[in-house]
Amino acid sequence: MNYFFSNNQSDIEFDEKLEDFIKNVCQGVLDHEELGDVDFDISITLTDDEEIRKINSEFRNIDRATDVLSFPMLDFDEEVELFDDVEYSLGDIVISTETAIRQAREYGHSIDREMAFLLCHSMLHLLGYDHIEEDDERQMNELQEEILSRMGISR
């Protein structure tokens, strides 16, 4: 697994502990989906509300900040055959730490829990899950809670 980090924010200290936390959550999602042995590249950017608003506007034509954006590189809606000896680019995750902190306060849980939730949510998007339809949203919510619970990350 190769992680590429960009830190464009000053709300949370970006250190080795945070890097390891992010890697563990991403790996937990891949392990749950039985993809833990596949060699993926994942790009993760931590940013603020202003930058994520610009990205959201540019790529989704929604001119407002959001908590997390996912940009998958593989199409898991198609039959994807993954080989053990090939490195794949899974995609990009962009998280607004400013919004994550605000949401953690609103929901009454830790910033670690909120960051884990956003990472899990985004990883599932990179793996082809979506929540446009009500049934898909329910499935994704259940998966997120199951994965985070298995990792000992609760509300």
N, C-alpha and C positions, 0 to 999 in steps of 0.2 A: 504494500500500500504506500502510495506517495501522496503526501499532502503539501499543498502550496498555499502558504498563508500570506495575506495582505492585511496589515493593521492600519486602518485609516480613521481611527477614533481615539478618544482619550478618556472615555467613561469607565473603562475596565482595564486594569493592568494586564497587558499582554506579555505573559512570561511563559516559561516552560511548563508550569503547572496548568495554565489555561490550554496550552497546546496539547498536553497529554489528555486533559479532560475532553477536548473536542475530538481527538483521535479515538478515545475510548467509546464515546457515544456513537460516532460513525461506524466503528468496528462492531459495536453491539447491534446496530441495525443490520449490517451486512451478515453477521453471524445468524441473527434471527431469520433472515431471508435465505439462509444457506448459501451465501455468496462470500463467506469470510475468507476463502482460499483464492479468490480471484484477485489478480493484480490490477487494482484500479488507481487512477490518478484522480484526486479531488482537489479543487481549488476552493478555498474558504476566505472570504473577505469580511472583516469586521469594520463597520463604518458608522456614520451618524445619520440622523434623519434627513438632512439636506442632501447628502450624496445618494442615499437609497431612493429619495424622491426623484432625483434626476434620472437614475437608472430605471425606475419604475415608469417614468414618463417616456423615456427613450424606447424601451423595449415592450411596454405594455399599454402605452398611451393613457396611463392613469397618473395624473399629476398630483400625487400625494405620497407622503411617506408610508411605509409599511414595515412590518417586523422582519420579514424574511422573503427573499426571492431565490428561486431555484431555476437553473438553466441546464437541463439534461443534455447529454451528448449522445446517449444511446436511446433507441426507440424500443422500449420493452413492450409496446403494444404489438409489435411484430415478433415473430419467433426469433429470439436471439440465442445463438450458440456461442458460449464463452469457453475459451480454451485456457488450460492451465499455464501455458508457456507464452501467453500474449498479454501485453499491458494495454488496458483500456482506459480511456478518459471518461469517467462517469459524469462529470459536469462541474458546475460552479454553484456555490452557495454564498449568498450575501446576506448578512445579518446586521440590522441596526441595533447596536448595543443601547443606544438612547431609548428606543422603543422597548427593548427587552427589559431594561431597568424599570421603566414606567409600568409595563404590564406585570412584572413580578410584584410590584407594590400593589397594583390594583387587584391581583388575584390572591395576594396574601401568602406568597411563597418566595423562596430564595431566588436570587439571580441565577444560581447554578441550575435550579430546576427549570427556570424559564429558558435558559440557553440550551439545556438538554432537550427540552420540548421542541424548540425551534430547529435545532439540528436534526432531531429525529424526523420531524415533519418534512423538512427539506430533503433529507436523504430518501424518504419514501417517495417524494416527487421525482427525484433523480432515478429511482427504480421503477417508475411508471405508474405509481399510484396517483389518484386525483380525488377531488372531493366536489366535483361539479354537481353530480347527482346525489340525492339524499342517501341512497344505499351506499354509494361510494364514500360519502362523508362519514357515515356510521362505521364502515369497515376501517377507514383510515384512523378514526378516533380510537377504535378498539385496539388496533395494531400499535398505535403510539403508546397508549397506556400499558399494554402488555409488555412492550419492549422496555419502556422506562421502569416498570415495576420489576422486571427480571434483573435490571441493572441496579436495583435498590434506590432508584430516584423517584421519590413520591412527592405528592403535593404538600 
